[in-house]
């Protein structure tokens, strides 16, 4: 990443961090910046989160490890990460009208992870996300083994967890990413 791109991204992240202090009480920008600078892959993952419309922001810090936790905080599922089936197995199983890719593989390629149901619900405590879209979440193996996958959204002031065939995809369903730095 060129110095100018790096500086622009860091400036954008700092501005978002300062504008949304309620998302990360007790975390300083200096500690965030130090963690980013100490983790070479972090800036690349954050750039990819930003470029695909995720609007990443700090949502906390892991007390046990000290890791800074970033998450997509765009109001809706990031537009650059929609119309995906759940994983590569589901993508392979689709015979017609295949999507461009899958959520699990896209997350891995970006160097991020899908949110768990618990993490998704915790994110919803920080604001109203996915009121018009939905996001795939990490699916327990026992559900995936039966051909299903889980996704969440927020409707009627509540967070809902649903199931669908892992091979399904919709224009309004994407993936929200979580990054530990």
Wavefront OBJ file of the C-alpha trace (Angstrom):
o trace
v 0.000 0.000 0.000
v 1.360 3.392 -0.962
v 2.039 5.921 1.800
v -0.673 8.272 0.526
v -3.284 5.451 0.511
v -2.181 4.350 3.980
v -2.448 7.868 5.370
v -5.866 8.364 3.765
v -7.198 5.101 5.226
v -5.783 5.802 8.679
v -7.281 9.302 8.580
v -10.665 7.877 7.629
v -10.500 5.252 10.388
v -9.440 7.850 12.960
v -12.288 10.175 11.947
v -14.849 7.353 12.190
v -13.346 6.289 15.528
v -13.704 9.830 16.915
v -17.227 10.307 15.522
v -18.495 7.073 17.102
v -16.854 7.045 20.522
v -19.877 5.259 22.006
v -18.890 2.098 20.088
v -15.569 1.700 21.903
v -15.599 3.244 25.353
v -12.247 3.075 27.086
v -10.226 2.489 23.903
v -7.808 5.180 22.743
v -6.882 5.933 19.148
v -3.201 5.696 20.139
v -3.675 2.069 21.207
v -5.607 1.294 18.011
v -2.911 2.847 15.821
v -0.161 0.998 17.686
v -1.920 -2.342 17.117
v -2.476 -1.590 13.413
v 1.169 -0.606 12.930
v 2.343 -3.758 14.747
v 0.199 -6.020 12.542
v 1.219 -5.729 8.870
v -1.822 -7.609 7.540
v -4.308 -5.443 9.467
v -4.118 -2.416 7.191
v -4.675 -4.553 4.103
v -7.749 -6.214 5.663
v -9.115 -2.856 6.810
v -8.582 -1.426 3.320
v -10.564 -4.292 1.822
v -13.327 -3.851 4.403
v -13.503 -0.150 3.543
v -13.311 -0.614 -0.234
v -16.253 -3.047 -0.207
v -18.458 -0.631 1.756
v -18.085 -2.011 5.279
v -17.160 1.226 7.058
v -15.022 -0.622 9.646
v -14.822 0.808 13.135
v -13.518 -0.313 16.507
v -16.233 -1.992 18.559
v -14.125 -3.025 21.533
v -10.977 -4.535 22.910
v -10.446 -8.108 24.069
v -9.560 -7.922 27.760
v -7.642 -11.208 27.670
v -5.462 -10.557 24.608
v -5.532 -6.777 24.254
v -6.613 -7.179 20.634
v -8.586 -4.332 19.112
v -11.812 -5.552 17.512
v -12.983 -3.952 14.277
v -16.333 -4.686 12.672
v -18.264 -3.476 9.642
v -20.444 -0.661 10.933
v -22.149 0.314 7.676
v -25.890 0.646 8.263
v -26.596 -2.170 5.791
v -24.659 -5.269 4.771
v -21.670 -4.009 2.738
v -22.709 -3.603 -0.912
v -19.421 -4.978 -2.232
v -20.002 -8.243 -0.368
v -23.550 -9.232 -1.299
v -25.134 -11.906 -3.503
v -22.934 -14.648 -2.063
v -23.841 -18.174 -1.068
v -22.478 -19.393 2.268
v -19.323 -21.407 1.446
v -17.403 -23.122 -1.363
v -19.271 -26.401 -0.876
v -22.553 -24.552 -1.436
v -21.119 -22.726 -4.448
v -19.986 -26.008 -6.004
v -23.385 -27.597 -5.347
v -25.211 -24.876 -7.280
v -25.775 -26.038 -10.816
v -27.513 -22.940 -12.231
v -27.312 -19.206 -11.609
v -24.169 -19.421 -9.529
v -23.237 -16.332 -7.533
v -19.813 -14.733 -7.883
v -18.549 -16.384 -4.721
v -19.194 -17.356 -1.137
v -19.151 -15.529 2.176
v -16.761 -17.888 3.971
v -14.168 -17.795 1.192
v -14.479 -14.044 0.698
v -13.907 -13.479 4.419
v -10.859 -15.756 4.393
v -9.479 -13.999 1.317
v -9.918 -10.636 3.018
v -8.218 -11.853 6.206
v -11.343 -11.368 8.335
v -13.964 -13.604 9.904
v -17.726 -13.892 9.802
v -19.484 -12.753 12.950
v -20.915 -15.375 15.265
v -24.540 -15.003 16.316
v -23.378 -13.661 19.676
v -21.087 -11.100 18.020
v -23.856 -10.042 15.640
v -26.237 -9.477 18.553
v -23.548 -7.526 20.412
v -23.022 -5.315 17.351
v -26.754 -4.570 17.324
v -26.378 -3.097 20.826
v -24.269 -0.349 19.224
v -26.839 0.683 16.609
v -29.510 -0.503 14.214
v -27.766 -2.502 11.475
v -29.251 -4.536 8.616
v -32.746 -3.054 8.773
v -33.136 -3.587 5.002
v -30.485 -6.234 4.333
v -29.224 -9.376 6.058
v -25.817 -10.880 6.774
v -24.512 -14.444 6.811
v -23.077 -15.437 10.186
v -20.720 -18.231 11.219
v -22.833 -21.364 11.126
v -22.429 -24.236 13.599
v -21.094 -27.395 11.958
v -24.177 -29.420 12.880
v -26.387 -26.994 10.927
v -23.983 -26.824 8.000
v -23.726 -30.642 7.854
v -27.458 -30.733 7.146
v -27.098 -28.308 4.225
v -28.117 -25.143 6.025
v -26.515 -21.868 6.998
v -27.522 -19.022 9.313
v -28.031 -15.328 8.704
v -29.297 -12.423 10.762
v -31.039 -9.097 10.332
v -32.884 -6.487 12.339
v -36.597 -5.926 11.818
v -39.292 -4.417 14.014
v -36.671 -3.318 16.537
v -35.500 -6.925 17.073
v -32.602 -9.053 15.890
v -33.617 -12.249 14.120
v -31.559 -15.324 13.305
v -32.791 -17.395 10.381
v -31.738 -20.404 8.354
v -31.541 -20.984 4.642
v -29.959 -23.490 2.311
v -26.248 -22.673 2.203
v -26.384 -22.504 -1.596
v -28.954 -19.692 -1.573
v -28.006 -16.099 -2.253
v -29.873 -12.824 -2.421
v -29.014 -9.328 -3.573
v -29.696 -7.989 -0.098
v -27.678 -10.607 1.826
v -23.973 -10.228 2.358
v -21.366 -10.645 5.019
v -20.276 -8.426 7.862
v -16.639 -8.845 8.783
v -14.864 -8.924 12.119
v -11.129 -8.235 12.404
v -8.974 -8.726 15.475
v -5.809 -6.626 15.516
l 1 2 3 4 5 6 7 8 9 10 11 12 13 14 15 16 17 18 19 20 21 22 23 24 25 26 27 28 29 30 31 32 33 34 35 36 37 38 39 40 41 42 43 44 45 46 47 48 49 50 51 52 53 54 55 56 57 58 59 60 61 62 63 64 65 66 67 68 69 70 71 72 73 74 75 76 77 78 79 80 81 82 83 84 85 86 87 88 89 90 91 92 93 94 95 96 97 98 99 100 101 102 103 104 105 106 107 108 109 110 111 112 113 114 115 116 117 118 119 120 121 122 123 124 125 126 127 128 129 130 131 132 133 134 135 136 137 138 139 140 141 142 143 144 145 146 147 148 149 150 151 152 153 154 155 156 157 158 159 160 161 162 163 164 165 166 167 168 169 170 171 172 173 174 175 176 177 178 179 180 181
